[in-house]
Amino acid sequence: MSTRAPGIHSAIPTAIFELKGVTVRYGALAALQDVSLRIEAGERVALIGPSGAGKSTLLGVLNGSVAPTGGEVRLLGRDVARLSARALRQVQRQIGTVYQQFNLTPNLSVIHNVNAGHLGRWSLAKAAFSLVIPLERETAARALENVGIADKLYERTSHLSGGQQQRVAIARVLVQDPVAILADEPISSIDPERSREIMTLLRELCDRLNKTLVVSLHALEYAYSHCDRIIGLREGRVLFDLPVGQVTPAMVETLYRIRA
């Protein structure tokens, strides 16, 4: 499905994300330290590591919401440091993020939450009008059909289960129609049975709709089963960045080892 104006997908670079020597500091704390990586179009990448390793910060750098204190960030081939605020927003519209806590408005119906994916290109007046009479109903319905809950279009979001709410959050990103989807611990708030469903859904949607996927995970089995490449982070540094088949148990043990 595509809701973007013609031509917006043209000239997409081979490297969707490229970081060179990126550091992010919050006062004395270095959330990321000298991180360099390149993620190509169509890759399925898992970020793993213990809590506080820098996974969420790295995703923030990749979607342009976190500015580095050092190094170079290129998103869709554009040097973030050289972009105006308006140009940065245009780049960010092409990068969708699925958040750990869903970031939905529970007291609104599902269609309103899904339509939030349009806000980057809707005027304020159009967005306000859509809260009264929902616009782009067919687009929202197709997105919900893609995530398997087409019958929930007008249901109050707070009435849905956790797994269904995560599907609404994914549908919202589909309406945005990004080049890449970032997912920050997308299965941490749902039960194990639904976790595999959501990870399979993300993988299948990205395959079918030709999206790049970067997902942070604590459940290592899904990094192995649903991704092609694993980046291991510890204390803000990349310990390894390898195809799934080259990541050994010893590497993972070192990554999560508790230091004395």
C-alpha positions in Angstrom: 0.0 0.0 0.0 1.2 3.5 -0.7 -0.2 6.7 0.5 2.7 8.9 -0.3 2.8 11.4 -3.1 4.3 10.1 -6.4 8.1 10.3 -6.6 8.8 10.4 -2.8 10.3 6.9 -3.0 12.5 7.9 -5.9 16.3 7.9 -5.6 16.3 5.9 -2.3 20.0 5.3 -1.6 21.4 1.8 -1.1 22.3 2.7 2.5 19.2 3.6 4.4 21.2 4.3 7.6 24.9 5.1 7.9 26.7 6.1 11.2 30.3 7.0 11.5 31.9 7.4 14.9 28.6 8.4 16.5 28.6 9.3 20.2 25.6 10.4 22.3 26.2 11.8 25.7 23.8 12.8 28.4 26.0 14.8 30.8 28.6 12.4 32.0 26.8 9.3 30.7 27.8 8.1 27.2 24.7 6.3 25.9 26.5 5.6 22.6 30.3 5.5 22.1 32.0 5.6 18.7 29.3 3.6 16.9 29.8 3.0 13.2 27.4 1.0 11.1 25.7 0.8 7.7 22.3 -0.7 7.1 21.3 -1.4 3.5 17.9 -1.2 1.9 15.9 -4.4 2.6 17.9 -5.7 5.5 16.3 -7.2 8.6 18.5 -6.2 11.6 18.2 -7.1 15.3 19.7 -5.0 18.0 20.4 -7.0 21.2 22.2 -6.3 24.5 21.5 -5.9 28.2 19.4 -3.1 29.6 21.1 0.2 29.3 23.2 -1.0 26.3 22.1 1.9 24.1 19.5 0.1 21.9 16.8 2.7 22.3 19.2 5.6 21.9 20.5 4.0 18.7 17.0 3.7 17.3 16.4 7.4 18.3 19.5 8.3 16.2 18.2 6.2 13.3 14.8 8.0 13.3 16.4 11.5 13.7 14.8 12.1 17.2 18.2 11.9 19.0 21.0 14.2 17.9 24.5 12.9 18.3 27.1 14.8 20.3 29.8 13.5 17.9 30.2 11.7 14.7 28.2 11.7 11.4 24.7 10.4 10.8 23.3 9.9 7.3 19.6 9.0 6.9 18.5 8.0 3.5 21.7 9.4 2.1 21.3 12.8 3.8 23.7 14.2 6.3 21.5 15.0 9.3 23.8 17.8 10.6 23.3 19.7 7.3 19.5 19.4 7.2 17.2 22.2 8.0 14.4 21.4 10.5 11.9 21.1 7.6 14.2 18.9 5.6 14.8 16.6 8.6 11.0 16.2 9.1 10.8 15.2 5.4 13.4 12.5 6.0 11.7 11.4 9.3 8.4 10.9 7.5 10.1 8.0 5.6 11.2 6.3 8.8 8.4 4.7 10.8 8.8 3.7 14.5 6.8 1.1 16.5 7.3 1.9 20.1 7.5 -0.4 23.1 4.5 1.2 24.9 2.5 1.5 21.6 2.0 5.4 22.0 -1.7 5.1 21.2 -4.5 7.3 22.5 -6.7 4.8 24.4 -9.9 6.9 24.5 -10.0 7.3 20.7 -11.3 4.8 18.2 -8.8 2.6 16.3 -9.3 4.5 13.0 -8.1 7.8 14.7 -5.0 6.1 16.1 -4.2 4.6 12.7 -4.7 7.9 11.0 -2.0 9.4 13.2 0.3 7.9 10.6 -0.8 10.7 8.2 0.0 13.6 10.6 3.5 14.2 9.1 1.9 15.3 5.9 -1.6 16.5 6.9 -2.3 20.1 7.8 -3.4 21.0 11.3 -6.9 21.8 10.0 -7.2 18.5 8.2 -6.0 16.6 11.2 -8.5 18.4 13.4 -11.3 17.7 11.0 -10.5 14.0 10.8 -11.0 13.8 14.6 -14.7 14.7 13.9 -15.2 12.8 10.7 -12.4 10.3 10.1 -10.7 10.7 6.7 -8.8 8.2 4.6 -11.1 5.4 5.9 -10.1 3.0 3.1 -6.4 3.5 3.7 -6.9 2.8 7.5 -9.1 -0.3 6.7 -6.4 -1.7 4.3 -3.7 -1.2 7.0 -5.8 -3.0 9.6 -6.5 -5.8 7.1 -2.8 -6.1 6.6 -2.2 -6.6 10.4 -5.2 -9.0 10.8 -7.7 -6.9 12.7 -9.9 -5.3 9.9 -13.0 -5.7 12.1 -11.6 -3.3 14.8 -11.8 -0.1 12.7 -14.3 1.8 14.8 -13.7 0.0 18.1 -12.4 2.0 21.1 -8.7 1.4 21.4 -8.7 0.8 25.1 -11.0 -2.2 24.6 -8.4 -4.1 22.6 -5.9 -6.6 24.0 -2.2 -5.8 24.2 -1.5 -7.8 21.1 -4.3 -6.0 19.2 -3.0 -2.6 20.3 0.4 -3.5 19.0 -1.2 -4.4 15.7 -2.8 -0.9 15.6 0.6 0.7 16.2 2.0 -1.3 13.3 -1.0 -0.3 11.1 -0.3 3.3 12.0 3.2 2.9 10.7 1.9 1.2 7.5 -0.3 4.3 6.8 2.8 6.4 7.1 4.2 4.3 4.3 7.9 4.6 5.3 11.0 3.2 3.6 12.2 1.7 6.9 10.5 0.5 10.1 12.2 0.7 13.4 10.7 -1.3 16.3 11.7 -0.7 19.9 11.1 -3.8 22.0 7.8 -4.4 20.1 7.0 -7.6 22.0 8.0 -6.7 25.6 4.5 -5.8 26.6 2.6 -8.8 25.2 2.5 -12.5 26.1 4.8 -15.1 24.6 2.1 -16.6 22.4 1.4 -13.2 20.8 5.1 -12.3 20.6 5.8 -14.8 17.8 2.7 -13.5 15.9 3.9 -9.9 16.1 7.5 -10.7 15.0 6.2 -12.9 12.1 3.8 -10.1 11.1 6.6 -7.5 11.1 8.9 -9.7 9.1 6.2 -10.7 6.6 5.0 -7.1 6.1 8.5 -5.8 5.5 9.2 -8.6 3.0 5.9 -8.1 1.2 6.0 -4.3 1.2 9.8 -4.0 0.7 10.6 -2.2 3.9 13.9 -2.2 5.8 13.5 -3.5 9.4 15.6 -2.7 12.5 14.2 -4.1 15.7 15.6 -4.1 19.3 14.9 -7.3 21.2 15.5 -8.9 24.6 14.1 -12.3 23.3 17.1 -13.6 21.5 15.3 -16.4 19.8 13.5 -13.9 17.6 16.7 -12.2 16.6 17.9 -15.6 15.3 14.6 -16.7 13.7 13.2 -13.4 12.2 16.3 -11.3 11.3 19.3 -11.7 9.0 21.9 -9.7 10.9 22.5 -9.1 14.6 24.2 -6.1 16.2 25.3 -6.6 19.8 25.5 -3.5 22.0 27.0 -3.2 25.4 27.6 0.0 27.4 27.0 2.0 24.2 29.5 0.2 22.1 29.1 -2.3 19.3 30.6 -5.6 20.4 29.7 -7.4 17.2 27.8 -6.8 14.0 27.4 -10.1 12.0 25.1 -12.2 9.9 22.9 -14.3 12.2 24.7 -17.5 11.3 28.0 -16.1 12.5 26.8 -15.0 16.0 28.0 -17.7 18.4 26.7 -18.6 21.9 30.1 -17.4 23.3 29.6 -14.0 21.8 26.1 -13.7 23.3 27.4 -14.9 26.7 30.1 -12.2 26.6 27.5 -9.6 25.6 25.3 -10.3 28.6 28.0 -11.2 31.1 27.6 -9.4 34.5 30.8 -7.6 35.3 32.3 -8.0 38.8 
